[in-house]
Structures are given as C-alpha cells and as structure tokens.
Amino acid sequence: MKWIVLALAFLAYASSVEAQQRLSTLSLTCGQAQQVILSRGAAVLSTGTYTYDRFVRHRGFCELNEGLELAFVPTRDTPQCPIGYRCRSEGLDFFDD
C-alpha cells in the first residue's frame, strides 16, 4: 500500500512539472533574459507565440561538432537583445560545387 501511495505522489509531481510553461523573452527585460542564460548556462526560451530556441552561455554547453552563433531575441524593452549564443552544427557541407 505504501508503494502505491508513493507511486501516485511521484506521478502527480511529474505531471505538475510537465505543465509548467516555458519562460518567454517577451515578458522579460533584456537584462533579465541575459541573466537567465548567465545563471543557468543554457535554457530553452520562447521568443514568440509559436517560436522557441535553446540559448547558451558558452561553447561548453554545445555538442563537440557544434559552434556558436550570436543570438538576438525580442524582449519587453528592446527588439534585438543580445541574449547569448545558439549552438549550430559545424558539419561538412556535401552540396558544395
């Protein structure tokens, strides 16, 4: 009986975690959005109604075959806030002529 109660409590907790909404850059100031990335190192943030992306503090949060691309996002106080970086694949381009 104790295991069933424990399992139900875990499922309730897991479902509440899934229901949390993603932070939106549109509701943050530029400084607040930058602080999220600085404090977490990496975060997935909404950048619009149907858009989101993963932003990182430095290359250590990317895969080995990825490089950095400077990222600008809209925030509550500026249309182009330099929030940090995006990880981008540095794979070979097989379609070069």
C-alpha positions in Angstrom: 0.0 0.0 0.0 2.8 2.4 0.9 4.4 1.8 -2.6 1.1 2.7 -4.4 0.8 6.0 -2.5 4.5 6.8 -3.3 4.0 6.0 -7.0 0.9 8.2 -7.1 2.7 11.0 -5.4 5.5 10.8 -7.9 3.1 10.8 -10.9 1.3 13.9 -9.5 4.7 15.7 -9.1 5.9 14.6 -12.6 2.7 15.9 -14.2 2.9 19.2 -12.5 6.5 19.7 -13.7 5.4 19.0 -17.3 2.6 21.6 -17.0 5.0 24.4 -16.3 5.2 26.9 -19.1 8.5 28.0 -20.7 9.8 31.4 -19.9 9.2 34.0 -22.7 11.7 36.6 -23.7 8.8 38.9 -24.5 7.9 39.1 -20.8 11.4 39.7 -19.6 13.7 42.8 -20.0 16.9 42.4 -21.9 18.9 42.3 -18.7 16.6 39.6 -17.1 16.8 37.4 -20.2 20.6 37.7 -20.2 20.7 36.8 -16.5 18.6 33.7 -17.1 21.3 32.4 -19.6 24.2 33.5 -17.4 22.8 31.8 -14.3 21.6 28.6 -15.9 24.3 28.3 -18.6 21.7 27.0 -21.1 17.9 27.4 -21.3 15.1 26.9 -23.8 13.1 30.1 -24.0 10.0 31.2 -26.0 10.7 34.0 -28.4 7.2 34.5 -29.7 3.8 32.9 -29.7 4.9 29.7 -31.6 8.7 30.0 -31.5 11.4 29.0 -29.1 15.1 28.2 -29.1 17.9 27.0 -26.9 20.4 29.6 -25.8 23.7 29.0 -24.1 26.4 31.0 -22.2 29.4 29.4 -23.9 30.5 26.6 -26.2 30.8 24.2 -23.3 27.0 23.8 -23.5 27.2 22.6 -27.1 28.0 19.3 -28.7 31.5 18.6 -29.9 30.6 19.2 -33.5 28.8 22.5 -32.8 30.0 26.0 -32.8 28.4 29.2 -31.5 26.2 31.8 -33.2 25.4 35.1 -31.5 21.7 35.2 -30.7 19.5 38.2 -30.6 15.9 38.0 -29.3 13.0 40.3 -28.8 12.4 41.3 -25.1 10.0 43.5 -23.3 12.2 46.6 -23.6 14.2 46.0 -26.8 13.5 44.3 -30.2 17.1 42.9 -30.5 18.6 41.8 -27.2 22.0 40.0 -27.3 20.9 37.2 -25.1 23.9 34.9 -25.6 24.5 32.2 -28.2 22.9 29.3 -30.1 24.7 26.1 -30.8 25.0 25.5 -34.5 26.2 22.4 -36.4 29.7 22.7 -38.0 29.1 19.7 -40.2 30.6 19.3 -43.6 28.6 20.7 -46.5 28.3 17.9 -49.0 26.5 20.1 -51.5 29.4 22.4 -52.3 30.2 22.7 -56.0 
